[in-house]
């Protein structure tokens, strides 16, 4: 199994890192490394985290990472990271669609 990031999730991570880098480029770089490490850890236990409320697919999961939610889909050989959202952001149906 491997992890694959959607373009949407990749852009979200870059936007968040850019925001963090205003205060500290070192912290931004560490945050990016840490979120990628967290995503890679999903390979070992992909069903560890719950289905998010409102998801219409039982293979969609949501992992909390600090103040952020990592929304991902589990396929037989790939975990797709679909979205990275601030925990306080309102959830909507588009979060669970590629």
N, C-alpha and C positions, 0 to 999 in steps of 0.2 A: 504494500500500500504506500502511496505517496500523497503529498499535499500539493495542491495547485491553487494559486490565487487568481480570482477573477480580476479583470481590469478595474472594475468598480472598487473592489476591496483594496487593490494596490493603490489606486488613486486616493482612497480615503486615508490609508496609512501615510502616504506622502503628505497629504494636507495636514494631518495631525502632527506629524514630525516637523513640518514647517512652522506650525504654530508653537510647538514646544521650543524650537530652536531660537525663537525670538529672545527667550530668557537664557537658554543654554544649548549650544550645539552638541555638547557632550551628552547631556541628558536626552536630547532628541535621538542621537545615534544609539544610545543604550536602550531607549524605549523601542526603537525599530528592531534591534537585535532580540530583545526580550519577547516581543509579540511574535516574531518569527519562531523563536524557540518554543513558545507556548503552542503555536499552531502545529509545529512538528511533533509535539508531544501527543497530539490527538491521535496519531497513528497507532499508539499502543492501546488506547481505550476509547475508540471513537464514540461509543454510546454512553460514555460516562456522564455526560451532561444532558440536561432535560430538553425535551422539545419545547420551543418557545410557544407561549400562548398565541394562538392565531395562525400558527403554521398549518398548512393543509397537507403537508407531506411528512410522514413519520420518520423520514431520513434526514430531516432538518433538525439541527441542534444549535444551542446557544451556550457559549462558554463565557464566563465573566473573567475579564483580565483587567485588574485595577478598576478604573472608572469606566471601562469600555466593555462592550459586548461583541464577541466574535461569533458571527452567524455563519454556520457551515452546513454543507450537504454531504452525506456519506453515500458514496457509490461503491460498487464492489472492489475496485482497485484504487480509487482516488477519493480524497477528502477535498472538496472544493470550498475554499474560504470565499464566501459570497459578499459579506459586509462586515465592516468594523464601525461600530457606532458608540457614541458616548452613552453611558448608562441612562443619563437623564433625558436623552432624546426620545421623543414620542415614537412608539412602534407603529409601523404601518405595513400593509400587505406587500409593498414593494421590497421590503427588507428580506423577504423569503423567496423572491423570484430572481432568477439570474438575469 
